[in-house]
Amino acid sequence: MRHPTAATLGAVILAASFASPGHAETPAAPLGLVDGKPAPYACFTRHYDAAHLASHPKQNVKDMAVLIAAYADQQPDFPQWTIIVSVHFRGHAQRFAVSGSCSLGHDPGQLLACGVDCDGGRIGIRQKGSDELLLDIPEGARVGNEDEVVPKTARFGSDDKTFLLNRVSARDCLALTPDPDLKALIRKGK
């Protein structure tokens, strides 16, 4: 998976303000603004309590953290993002990861369309309020690497299609990225 670096993150701030036809908002809307400019990264989380899980027995996700980070491709007018999703499933102490690349969404209301690495599924991002997003995984997504053995119970269930996530400090997603440059930017708050 490609990760943004400090050099590419600086270049993408300008590219992220690019608005495609059919989009009322800038594509950087889910990332918010930093000093009046599109933010190069954002973190969103959700923890489901026992009452919610009891009322949704087919939901396998107990909690989720999502880091979205912008990067510039070789074509500056083609903004892209990387997404890293950390998921805690019922019955597992271990967290599992889903990662991929995103571009501007094509479906109505979709801000970003993401492909999970190695043909592992699709994820859609929609904005709901200034500090919330909807993460859509309509057909599920593969967790772990392509060659990693993942227990059959560590999968998205039939009630794991759409998740409402809340914006939190990017530092809450620091552990999600292996990229040292992105970690340094998050630590500095830039």
PyMOL commands that place a pseudoatom at each C-alpha (Angstrom):
pseudoatom trace, name=CA, resn=MET, resi=1, chain=A, elem=C, hetatm=0, pos=[0.000, 0.000, 0.000]
pseudoatom trace, name=CA, resn=ARG, resi=2, chain=A, elem=C, hetatm=0, pos=[1.206, 3.506, -0.798]
pseudoatom trace, name=CA, resn=HIS, resi=3, chain=A, elem=C, hetatm=0, pos=[1.316, 5.927, 2.089]
pseudoatom trace, name=CA, resn=PRO, resi=4, chain=A, elem=C, hetatm=0, pos=[1.553, 9.699, 1.887]
pseudoatom trace, name=CA, resn=THR, resi=5, chain=A, elem=C, hetatm=0, pos=[4.871, 11.279, 2.776]
pseudoatom trace, name=CA, resn=ALA, resi=6, chain=A, elem=C, hetatm=0, pos=[5.591, 14.766, 4.035]
pseudoatom trace, name=CA, resn=ALA, resi=7, chain=A, elem=C, hetatm=0, pos=[6.494, 15.940, 0.535]
pseudoatom trace, name=CA, resn=THR, resi=8, chain=A, elem=C, hetatm=0, pos=[3.345, 14.588, -1.078]
pseudoatom trace, name=CA, resn=LEU, resi=9, chain=A, elem=C, hetatm=0, pos=[1.096, 15.798, 1.729]
pseudoatom trace, name=CA, resn=GLY, resi=10, chain=A, elem=C, hetatm=0, pos=[2.263, 19.364, 1.183]
pseudoatom trace, name=CA, resn=ALA, resi=11, chain=A, elem=C, hetatm=0, pos=[1.499, 19.157, -2.529]
pseudoatom trace, name=CA, resn=VAL, resi=12, chain=A, elem=C, hetatm=0, pos=[-1.936, 17.648, -1.993]
pseudoatom trace, name=CA, resn=ILE, resi=13, chain=A, elem=C, hetatm=0, pos=[-3.289, 20.522, 0.078]
pseudoatom trace, name=CA, resn=LEU, resi=14, chain=A, elem=C, hetatm=0, pos=[-3.687, 22.475, -3.129]
pseudoatom trace, name=CA, resn=ALA, resi=15, chain=A, elem=C, hetatm=0, pos=[-4.893, 19.455, -5.120]
pseudoatom trace, name=CA, resn=ALA, resi=16, chain=A, elem=C, hetatm=0, pos=[-7.450, 18.491, -2.459]
pseudoatom trace, name=CA, resn=SER, resi=17, chain=A, elem=C, hetatm=0, pos=[-9.401, 21.690, -3.036]
pseudoatom trace, name=CA, resn=PHE, resi=18, chain=A, elem=C, hetatm=0, pos=[-10.136, 20.516, -6.592]
pseudoatom trace, name=CA, resn=ALA, resi=19, chain=A, elem=C, hetatm=0, pos=[-13.895, 20.124, -7.024]
pseudoatom trace, name=CA, resn=SER, resi=20, chain=A, elem=C, hetatm=0, pos=[-15.175, 17.742, -9.656]
pseudoatom trace, name=CA, resn=PRO, resi=21, chain=A, elem=C, hetatm=0, pos=[-18.401, 18.264, -11.601]
pseudoatom trace, name=CA, resn=GLY, resi=22, chain=A, elem=C, hetatm=0, pos=[-21.422, 17.069, -9.675]
pseudoatom trace, name=CA, resn=HIS, resi=23, chain=A, elem=C, hetatm=0, pos=[-19.862, 17.627, -6.256]
pseudoatom trace, name=CA, resn=ALA, resi=24, chain=A, elem=C, hetatm=0, pos=[-21.410, 20.468, -4.277]
pseudoatom trace, name=CA, resn=GLU, resi=25, chain=A, elem=C, hetatm=0, pos=[-18.624, 20.297, -1.697]
pseudoatom trace, name=CA, resn=THR, resi=26, chain=A, elem=C, hetatm=0, pos=[-14.893, 20.035, -2.118]
pseudoatom trace, name=CA, resn=PRO, resi=27, chain=A, elem=C, hetatm=0, pos=[-13.619, 16.462, -2.035]
pseudoatom trace, name=CA, resn=ALA, resi=28, chain=A, elem=C, hetatm=0, pos=[-11.598, 17.314, 1.066]
pseudoatom trace, name=CA, resn=ALA, resi=29, chain=A, elem=C, hetatm=0, pos=[-14.804, 17.894, 3.060]
pseudoatom trace, name=CA, resn=PRO, resi=30, chain=A, elem=C, hetatm=0, pos=[-14.493, 14.650, 5.063]
pseudoatom trace, name=CA, resn=LEU, resi=31, chain=A, elem=C, hetatm=0, pos=[-11.044, 15.729, 6.149]
pseudoatom trace, name=CA, resn=GLY, resi=32, chain=A, elem=C, hetatm=0, pos=[-12.120, 19.186, 7.284]
pseudoatom trace, name=CA, resn=LEU, resi=33, chain=A, elem=C, hetatm=0, pos=[-9.935, 22.274, 7.321]
pseudoatom trace, name=CA, resn=VAL, resi=34, chain=A, elem=C, hetatm=0, pos=[-6.645, 23.168, 8.983]
pseudoatom trace, name=CA, resn=ASP, resi=35, chain=A, elem=C, hetatm=0, pos=[-5.841, 26.885, 9.009]
pseudoatom trace, name=CA, resn=GLY, resi=36, chain=A, elem=C, hetatm=0, pos=[-8.527, 27.418, 6.361]
pseudoatom trace, name=CA, resn=LYS, resi=37, chain=A, elem=C, hetatm=0, pos=[-6.996, 24.851, 3.970]
pseudoatom trace, name=CA, resn=PRO, resi=38, chain=A, elem=C, hetatm=0, pos=[-8.115, 21.270, 3.298]
pseudoatom trace, name=CA, resn=ALA, resi=39, chain=A, elem=C, hetatm=0, pos=[-6.696, 18.959, 5.968]
pseudoatom trace, name=CA, resn=PRO, resi=40, chain=A, elem=C, hetatm=0, pos=[-4.251, 16.318, 4.748]
pseudoatom trace, name=CA, resn=TYR, resi=41, chain=A, elem=C, hetatm=0, pos=[-5.588, 13.679, 7.153]
pseudoatom trace, name=CA, resn=ALA, resi=42, chain=A, elem=C, hetatm=0, pos=[-8.463, 12.951, 9.519]
pseudoatom trace, name=CA, resn=CYS, resi=43, chain=A, elem=C, hetatm=0, pos=[-9.430, 10.308, 12.062]
pseudoatom trace, name=CA, resn=PHE, resi=44, chain=A, elem=C, hetatm=0, pos=[-12.930, 8.960, 12.751]
pseudoatom trace, name=CA, resn=THR, resi=45, chain=A, elem=C, hetatm=0, pos=[-13.984, 6.329, 15.302]
pseudoatom trace, name=CA, resn=ARG, resi=46, chain=A, elem=C, hetatm=0, pos=[-16.972, 4.505, 16.714]
pseudoatom trace, name=CA, resn=HIS, resi=47, chain=A, elem=C, hetatm=0, pos=[-17.402, 2.150, 19.656]
pseudoatom trace, name=CA, resn=TYR, resi=48, chain=A, elem=C, hetatm=0, pos=[-20.602, 0.113, 19.913]
pseudoatom trace, name=CA, resn=ASP, resi=49, chain=A, elem=C, hetatm=0, pos=[-21.792, -0.562, 23.448]
pseudoatom trace, name=CA, resn=ALA, resi=50, chain=A, elem=C, hetatm=0, pos=[-23.330, -3.819, 24.687]
pseudoatom trace, name=CA, resn=ALA, resi=51, chain=A, elem=C, hetatm=0, pos=[-26.896, -2.488, 24.301]
pseudoatom trace, name=CA, resn=HIS, resi=52, chain=A, elem=C, hetatm=0, pos=[-26.324, -1.591, 20.636]
pseudoatom trace, name=CA, resn=LEU, resi=53, chain=A, elem=C, hetatm=0, pos=[-24.705, -4.944, 19.902]
pseudoatom trace, name=CA, resn=ALA, resi=54, chain=A, elem=C, hetatm=0, pos=[-27.540, -6.793, 21.657]
pseudoatom trace, name=CA, resn=SER, resi=55, chain=A, elem=C, hetatm=0, pos=[-30.077, -5.007, 19.449]
pseudoatom trace, name=CA, resn=HIS, resi=56, chain=A, elem=C, hetatm=0, pos=[-27.974, -5.787, 16.323]
pseudoatom trace, name=CA, resn=PRO, resi=57, chain=A, elem=C, hetatm=0, pos=[-26.994, -9.451, 16.709]
pseudoatom trace, name=CA, resn=LYS, resi=58, chain=A, elem=C, hetatm=0, pos=[-25.820, -9.732, 13.081]
pseudoatom trace, name=CA, resn=GLN, resi=59, chain=A, elem=C, hetatm=0, pos=[-23.361, -6.842, 13.473]
pseudoatom trace, name=CA, resn=ASN, resi=60, chain=A, elem=C, hetatm=0, pos=[-19.902, -8.276, 13.994]
pseudoatom trace, name=CA, resn=VAL, resi=61, chain=A, elem=C, hetatm=0, pos=[-18.025, -4.956, 14.389]
pseudoatom trace, name=CA, resn=LYS, resi=62, chain=A, elem=C, hetatm=0, pos=[-17.508, -3.856, 18.014]
pseudoatom trace, name=CA, resn=ASP, resi=63, chain=A, elem=C, hetatm=0, pos=[-15.484, -0.774, 17.219]
pseudoatom trace, name=CA, resn=MET, resi=64, chain=A, elem=C, hetatm=0, pos=[-13.764, 0.891, 14.319]
pseudoatom trace, name=CA, resn=ALA, resi=65, chain=A, elem=C, hetatm=0, pos=[-11.112, 3.544, 13.718]
pseudoatom trace, name=CA, resn=VAL, resi=66, chain=A, elem=C, hetatm=0, pos=[-10.552, 5.091, 10.282]
pseudoatom trace, name=CA, resn=LEU, resi=67, chain=A, elem=C, hetatm=0, pos=[-7.602, 7.183, 9.133]
pseudoatom trace, name=CA, resn=ILE, resi=68, chain=A, elem=C, hetatm=0, pos=[-7.983, 8.986, 5.811]
pseudoatom trace, name=CA, resn=ALA, resi=69, chain=A, elem=C, hetatm=0, pos=[-4.872, 10.703, 4.476]
pseudoatom trace, name=CA, resn=ALA, resi=70, chain=A, elem=C, hetatm=0, pos=[-4.448, 12.632, 1.242]
pseudoatom trace, name=CA, resn=TYR, resi=71, chain=A, elem=C, hetatm=0, pos=[-1.536, 12.185, -1.137]
pseudoatom trace, name=CA, resn=ALA, resi=72, chain=A, elem=C, hetatm=0, pos=[-0.610, 13.594, -4.515]
pseudoatom trace, name=CA, resn=ASP, resi=73, chain=A, elem=C, hetatm=0, pos=[-0.250, 11.282, -7.470]
pseudoatom trace, name=CA, resn=GLN, resi=74, chain=A, elem=C, hetatm=0, pos=[1.938, 12.005, -10.460]
pseudoatom trace, name=CA, resn=GLN, resi=75, chain=A, elem=C, hetatm=0, pos=[-1.041, 13.921, -11.886]
pseudoatom trace, name=CA, resn=PRO, resi=76, chain=A, elem=C, hetatm=0, pos=[-1.682, 16.930, -9.619]
pseudoatom trace, name=CA, resn=ASP, resi=77, chain=A, elem=C, hetatm=0, pos=[-5.272, 17.326, -10.873]
pseudoatom trace, name=CA, resn=PHE, resi=78, chain=A, elem=C, hetatm=0, pos=[-6.124, 13.770, -9.780]
pseudoatom trace, name=CA, resn=PRO, resi=79, chain=A, elem=C, hetatm=0, pos=[-6.326, 13.921, -5.959]
pseudoatom trace, name=CA, resn=GLN, resi=80, chain=A, elem=C, hetatm=0, pos=[-6.222, 10.628, -4.112]
pseudoatom trace, name=CA, resn=TRP, resi=81, chain=A, elem=C, hetatm=0, pos=[-6.348, 9.432, -0.531]
pseudoatom trace, name=CA, resn=THR, resi=82, chain=A, elem=C, hetatm=0, pos=[-5.351, 6.374, 1.393]
pseudoatom trace, name=CA, resn=ILE, resi=83, chain=A, elem=C, hetatm=0, pos=[-7.691, 4.772, 3.916]
pseudoatom trace, name=CA, resn=ILE, resi=84, chain=A, elem=C, hetatm=0, pos=[-6.755, 2.548, 6.820]
pseudoatom trace, name=CA, resn=VAL, resi=85, chain=A, elem=C, hetatm=0, pos=[-9.568, 0.937, 8.798]
pseudoatom trace, name=CA, resn=SER, resi=86, chain=A, elem=C, hetatm=0, pos=[-8.892, -0.785, 12.117]
pseudoatom trace, name=CA, resn=VAL, resi=87, chain=A, elem=C, hetatm=0, pos=[-11.688, -3.117, 13.197]
pseudoatom trace, name=CA, resn=HIS, resi=88, chain=A, elem=C, hetatm=0, pos=[-12.377, -4.997, 16.410]
pseudoatom trace, name=CA, resn=PHE, resi=89, chain=A, elem=C, hetatm=0, pos=[-14.795, -7.883, 15.797]
pseudoatom trace, name=CA, resn=ARG, resi=90, chain=A, elem=C, hetatm=0, pos=[-16.914, -9.693, 18.386]
pseudoatom trace, name=CA, resn=GLY, resi=91, chain=A, elem=C, hetatm=0, pos=[-15.088, -12.571, 20.031]
pseudoatom trace, name=CA, resn=HIS, resi=92, chain=A, elem=C, hetatm=0, pos=[-11.606, -11.352, 19.054]
pseudoatom trace, name=CA, resn=ALA, resi=93, chain=A, elem=C, hetatm=0, pos=[-9.143, -9.447, 21.205]
pseudoatom trace, name=CA, resn=GLN, resi=94, chain=A, elem=C, hetatm=0, pos=[-7.003, -8.802, 18.118]
pseudoatom trace, name=CA, resn=ARG, resi=95, chain=A, elem=C, hetatm=0, pos=[-7.712, -5.831, 15.847]
pseudoatom trace, name=CA, resn=PHE, resi=96, chain=A, elem=C, hetatm=0, pos=[-7.810, -6.366, 12.097]
pseudoatom trace, name=CA, resn=ALA, resi=97, chain=A, elem=C, hetatm=0, pos=[-6.936, -3.902, 9.356]
pseudoatom trace, name=CA, resn=VAL, resi=98, chain=A, elem=C, hetatm=0, pos=[-8.398, -2.988, 5.994]
pseudoatom trace, name=CA, resn=SER, resi=99, chain=A, elem=C, hetatm=0, pos=[-6.510, -0.589, 3.740]
pseudoatom trace, name=CA, resn=GLY, resi=100, chain=A, elem=C, hetatm=0, pos=[-6.792, 0.854, 0.286]
pseudoatom trace, name=CA, resn=SER, resi=101, chain=A, elem=C, hetatm=0, pos=[-6.730, 3.866, -2.003]
pseudoatom trace, name=CA, resn=CYS, resi=102, chain=A, elem=C, hetatm=0, pos=[-9.525, 6.375, -2.620]
pseudoatom trace, name=CA, resn=SER, resi=103, chain=A, elem=C, hetatm=0, pos=[-10.454, 8.827, -5.327]
pseudoatom trace, name=CA, resn=LEU, resi=104, chain=A, elem=C, hetatm=0, pos=[-13.396, 11.147, -5.822]
pseudoatom trace, name=CA, resn=GLY, resi=105, chain=A, elem=C, hetatm=0, pos=[-16.720, 9.331, -5.524]
pseudoatom trace, name=CA, resn=HIS, resi=106, chain=A, elem=C, hetatm=0, pos=[-18.947, 8.884, -8.561]
pseudoatom trace, name=CA, resn=ASP, resi=107, chain=A, elem=C, hetatm=0, pos=[-22.218, 7.860, -6.927]
pseudoatom trace, name=CA, resn=PRO, resi=108, chain=A, elem=C, hetatm=0, pos=[-24.650, 10.587, -5.786]
pseudoatom trace, name=CA, resn=GLY, resi=109, chain=A, elem=C, hetatm=0, pos=[-23.698, 11.801, -2.308]
pseudoatom trace, name=CA, resn=GLN, resi=110, chain=A, elem=C, hetatm=0, pos=[-20.459, 9.815, -2.249]
pseudoatom trace, name=CA, resn=LEU, resi=111, chain=A, elem=C, hetatm=0, pos=[-17.393, 11.948, -1.548]
pseudoatom trace, name=CA, resn=LEU, resi=112, chain=A, elem=C, hetatm=0, pos=[-14.750, 9.242, -1.847]
pseudoatom trace, name=CA, resn=ALA, resi=113, chain=A, elem=C, hetatm=0, pos=[-14.732, 5.809, -3.452]
pseudoatom trace, name=CA, resn=CYS, resi=114, chain=A, elem=C, hetatm=0, pos=[-12.092, 3.450, -2.073]
pseudoatom trace, name=CA, resn=GLY, resi=115, chain=A, elem=C, hetatm=0, pos=[-10.782, 0.147, -3.321]
pseudoatom trace, name=CA, resn=VAL, resi=116, chain=A, elem=C, hetatm=0, pos=[-9.392, -2.258, -0.739]
pseudoatom trace, name=CA, resn=ASP, resi=117, chain=A, elem=C, hetatm=0, pos=[-5.866, -3.389, -1.604]
pseudoatom trace, name=CA, resn=CYS, resi=118, chain=A, elem=C, hetatm=0, pos=[-5.494, -6.480, -3.830]
pseudoatom trace, name=CA, resn=ASP, resi=119, chain=A, elem=C, hetatm=0, pos=[-9.164, -6.565, -4.946]
pseudoatom trace, name=CA, resn=GLY, resi=120, chain=A, elem=C, hetatm=0, pos=[-10.388, -6.936, -1.365]
pseudoatom trace, name=CA, resn=GLY, resi=121, chain=A, elem=C, hetatm=0, pos=[-13.663, -5.018, -1.810]
pseudoatom trace, name=CA, resn=ARG, resi=122, chain=A, elem=C, hetatm=0, pos=[-14.955, -1.459, -1.932]
pseudoatom trace, name=CA, resn=ILE, resi=123, chain=A, elem=C, hetatm=0, pos=[-15.579, 1.247, 0.637]
pseudoatom trace, name=CA, resn=GLY, resi=124, chain=A, elem=C, hetatm=0, pos=[-17.588, 4.424, 0.095]
pseudoatom trace, name=CA, resn=ILE, resi=125, chain=A, elem=C, hetatm=0, pos=[-17.318, 7.615, 2.141]
pseudoatom trace, name=CA, resn=ARG, resi=126, chain=A, elem=C, hetatm=0, pos=[-20.252, 10.002, 2.592]
pseudoatom trace, name=CA, resn=GLN, resi=127, chain=A, elem=C, hetatm=0, pos=[-20.342, 13.087, 4.777]
pseudoatom trace, name=CA, resn=LYS, resi=128, chain=A, elem=C, hetatm=0, pos=[-22.964, 13.445, 7.490]
pseudoatom trace, name=CA, resn=GLY, resi=129, chain=A, elem=C, hetatm=0, pos=[-22.563, 16.685, 9.374]
pseudoatom trace, name=CA, resn=SER, resi=130, chain=A, elem=C, hetatm=0, pos=[-19.318, 18.567, 9.795]
pseudoatom trace, name=CA, resn=ASP, resi=131, chain=A, elem=C, hetatm=0, pos=[-17.744, 16.041, 12.177]
pseudoatom trace, name=CA, resn=GLU, resi=132, chain=A, elem=C, hetatm=0, pos=[-19.323, 12.778, 11.055]
pseudoatom trace, name=CA, resn=LEU, resi=133, chain=A, elem=C, hetatm=0, pos=[-19.021, 10.499, 8.085]
pseudoatom trace, name=CA, resn=LEU, resi=134, chain=A, elem=C, hetatm=0, pos=[-20.768, 7.417, 6.820]
pseudoatom trace, name=CA, resn=LEU, resi=135, chain=A, elem=C, hetatm=0, pos=[-18.513, 4.570, 5.797]
pseudoatom trace, name=CA, resn=ASP, resi=136, chain=A, elem=C, hetatm=0, pos=[-20.224, 2.123, 3.434]
pseudoatom trace, name=CA, resn=ILE, resi=137, chain=A, elem=C, hetatm=0, pos=[-19.005, -1.440, 2.963]
pseudoatom trace, name=CA, resn=PRO, resi=138, chain=A, elem=C, hetatm=0, pos=[-21.941, -2.824, 0.981]
pseudoatom trace, name=CA, resn=GLU, resi=139, chain=A, elem=C, hetatm=0, pos=[-20.352, -6.124, -0.004]
pseudoatom trace, name=CA, resn=GLY, resi=140, chain=A, elem=C, hetatm=0, pos=[-17.915, -6.547, 2.868]
pseudoatom trace, name=CA, resn=ALA, resi=141, chain=A, elem=C, hetatm=0, pos=[-14.166, -6.170, 2.595]
pseudoatom trace, name=CA, resn=ARG, resi=142, chain=A, elem=C, hetatm=0, pos=[-11.239, -8.460, 3.157]
pseudoatom trace, name=CA, resn=VAL, resi=143, chain=A, elem=C, hetatm=0, pos=[-9.364, -7.835, 6.395]
pseudoatom trace, name=CA, resn=GLY, resi=144, chain=A, elem=C, hetatm=0, pos=[-5.646, -8.470, 6.678]
pseudoatom trace, name=CA, resn=ASN, resi=145, chain=A, elem=C, hetatm=0, pos=[-3.182, -9.023, 3.884]
pseudoatom trace, name=CA, resn=GLU, resi=146, chain=A, elem=C, hetatm=0, pos=[-3.950, -11.159, 0.858]
pseudoatom trace, name=CA, resn=ASP, resi=147, chain=A, elem=C, hetatm=0, pos=[-1.812, -14.022, 2.171]
pseudoatom trace, name=CA, resn=GLU, resi=148, chain=A, elem=C, hetatm=0, pos=[-2.758, -13.635, 5.850]
pseudoatom trace, name=CA, resn=VAL, resi=149, chain=A, elem=C, hetatm=0, pos=[-4.894, -16.339, 7.448]
pseudoatom trace, name=CA, resn=VAL, resi=150, chain=A, elem=C, hetatm=0, pos=[-7.829, -14.614, 9.155]
pseudoatom trace, name=CA, resn=PRO, resi=151, chain=A, elem=C, hetatm=0, pos=[-10.372, -16.535, 11.284]
pseudoatom trace, name=CA, resn=LYS, resi=152, chain=A, elem=C, hetatm=0, pos=[-13.761, -16.958, 9.608]
pseudoatom trace, name=CA, resn=THR, resi=153, chain=A, elem=C, hetatm=0, pos=[-15.387, -15.130, 12.518]
pseudoatom trace, name=CA, resn=ALA, resi=154, chain=A, elem=C, hetatm=0, pos=[-13.226, -12.051, 11.838]
pseudoatom trace, name=CA, resn=ARG, resi=155, chain=A, elem=C, hetatm=0, pos=[-15.366, -10.848, 8.959]
pseudoatom trace, name=CA, resn=PHE, resi=156, chain=A, elem=C, hetatm=0, pos=[-17.908, -8.145, 8.310]
pseudoatom trace, name=CA, resn=GLY, resi=157, chain=A, elem=C, hetatm=0, pos=[-21.354, -9.560, 9.122]
pseudoatom trace, name=CA, resn=SER, resi=158, chain=A, elem=C, hetatm=0, pos=[-24.647, -9.102, 7.313]
pseudoatom trace, name=CA, resn=ASP, resi=159, chain=A, elem=C, hetatm=0, pos=[-25.400, -6.036, 9.484]
pseudoatom trace, name=CA, resn=ASP, resi=160, chain=A, elem=C, hetatm=0, pos=[-21.966, -4.463, 8.877]
pseudoatom trace, name=CA, resn=LYS, resi=161, chain=A, elem=C, hetatm=0, pos=[-22.801, -2.389, 5.800]
pseudoatom trace, name=CA, resn=THR, resi=162, chain=A, elem=C, hetatm=0, pos=[-22.870, 1.261, 6.918]
pseudoatom trace, name=CA, resn=PHE, resi=163, chain=A, elem=C, hetatm=0, pos=[-21.103, 2.844, 9.873]
pseudoatom trace, name=CA, resn=LEU, resi=164, chain=A, elem=C, hetatm=0, pos=[-21.627, 6.311, 11.331]
pseudoatom trace, name=CA, resn=LEU, resi=165, chain=A, elem=C, hetatm=0, pos=[-18.248, 7.523, 12.589]
pseudoatom trace, name=CA, resn=ASN, resi=166, chain=A, elem=C, hetatm=0, pos=[-17.307, 10.610, 14.597]
pseudoatom trace, name=CA, resn=ARG, resi=167, chain=A, elem=C, hetatm=0, pos=[-14.289, 12.815, 14.063]
pseudoatom trace, name=CA, resn=VAL, resi=168, chain=A, elem=C, hetatm=0, pos=[-11.692, 12.568, 16.813]
pseudoatom trace, name=CA, resn=SER, resi=169, chain=A, elem=C, hetatm=0, pos=[-8.150, 13.849, 17.183]
pseudoatom trace, name=CA, resn=ALA, resi=170, chain=A, elem=C, hetatm=0, pos=[-5.860, 12.504, 14.468]
pseudoatom trace, name=CA, resn=ARG, resi=171, chain=A, elem=C, hetatm=0, pos=[-3.597, 11.336, 17.288]
pseudoatom trace, name=CA, resn=ASP, resi=172, chain=A, elem=C, hetatm=0, pos=[-6.233, 8.695, 18.068]
pseudoatom trace, name=CA, resn=CYS, resi=173, chain=A, elem=C, hetatm=0, pos=[-5.337, 7.072, 14.727]
pseudoatom trace, name=CA, resn=LEU, resi=174, chain=A, elem=C, hetatm=0, pos=[-1.580, 7.456, 15.032]
pseudoatom trace, name=CA, resn=ALA, resi=175, chain=A, elem=C, hetatm=0, pos=[-1.044, 3.728, 15.512]
pseudoatom trace, name=CA, resn=LEU, resi=176, chain=A, elem=C, hetatm=0, pos=[-2.887, 2.920, 12.277]
pseudoatom trace, name=CA, resn=THR, resi=177, chain=A, elem=C, hetatm=0, pos=[-0.225, 4.183, 9.890]
pseudoatom trace, name=CA, resn=PRO, resi=178, chain=A, elem=C, hetatm=0, pos=[3.241, 2.698, 9.427]
pseudoatom trace, name=CA, resn=ASP, resi=179, chain=A, elem=C, hetatm=0, pos=[4.368, 5.848, 7.546]
pseudoatom trace, name=CA, resn=PRO, resi=180, chain=A, elem=C, hetatm=0, pos=[6.899, 7.733, 9.735]
pseudoatom trace, name=CA, resn=ASP, resi=181, chain=A, elem=C, hetatm=0, pos=[6.396, 11.015, 7.824]
pseudoatom trace, name=CA, resn=LEU, resi=182, chain=A, elem=C, hetatm=0, pos=[2.637, 10.937, 8.349]
pseudoatom trace, name=CA, resn=LYS, resi=183, chain=A, elem=C, hetatm=0, pos=[3.143, 10.030, 12.021]
pseudoatom trace, name=CA, resn=ALA, resi=184, chain=A, elem=C, hetatm=0, pos=[5.430, 13.036, 12.408]
pseudoatom trace, name=CA, resn=LEU, resi=185, chain=A, elem=C, hetatm=0, pos=[2.856, 15.364, 10.790]
pseudoatom trace, name=CA, resn=ILE, resi=186, chain=A, elem=C, hetatm=0, pos=[0.105, 14.051, 13.044]
pseudoatom trace, name=CA, resn=ARG, resi=187, chain=A, elem=C, hetatm=0, pos=[2.280, 14.446, 16.143]
pseudoatom trace, name=CA, resn=LYS, resi=188, chain=A, elem=C, hetatm=0, pos=[3.050, 18.038, 15.157]
pseudoatom trace, name=CA, resn=GLY, resi=189, chain=A, elem=C, hetatm=0, pos=[-0.627, 18.690, 14.497]
pseudoatom trace, name=CA, resn=LYS, resi=190, chain=A, elem=C, hetatm=0, pos=[0.015, 19.864, 10.933]
for i in range(1, 190): cmd.bond("trace and resi %d" % i, "trace and resi %d" % (i + 1))
show_as sticks, trace
zoom trace
